[in-house]
Amino acid sequence: MQLGQKLLYYKFDGSKLKDLREKYGISIKKFALIAGWSISREYQLESGKVKTVSEKIKNELIITFQRLLSSVPEILSKIFFKEISKYILNGQILREIRRSHNISAIYFAAMMGWKKSHQNYLERRKIMITEEKFLKILRGIENIK
């Protein structure tokens, strides 16, 4: 088992997606149908409420334009403008590592600069965290070895 799994996300500008779809005269209904999701999901993507998308969604959008236009418009690269790494932290593994070194949750939390309640939160579940926080946890683990 791993402590964390890296996922790629992309900052996303839904208004540009809407502009591009409209530029080519594609209805929201047709686009959603070809993309394989609901019209409400497409509205959500285009509304600006969605700020990041997974690599899977990015690829599905590219494939949808390929199917509809037989090519990918150059402007599509402007919709996804920054790659972001996020991690799914396996809190159970974090707890096992901490315990294997006989380190209390209170001590580890203090060492990391957060409260014990936050340490408990991290260790109870699998959660998505930023690359920065994941690397901080890895450095903390290295310091106890």
Secondary structure, DSSP 8 states (H G I E B T S, - for coil): --SEEEEEEEEE-HHHHHHHHHHTT--HHHHHHHHTS-HHHHHHHHHT---EEEHHHHHHHHHHHHHHHSS--TTHHHHEEEEEEEEEEEHHHHHHHHHHTT--HHHHHHHHTS-HHHHHHHHTSEEEEEHHHHHHHHHHHHHH-
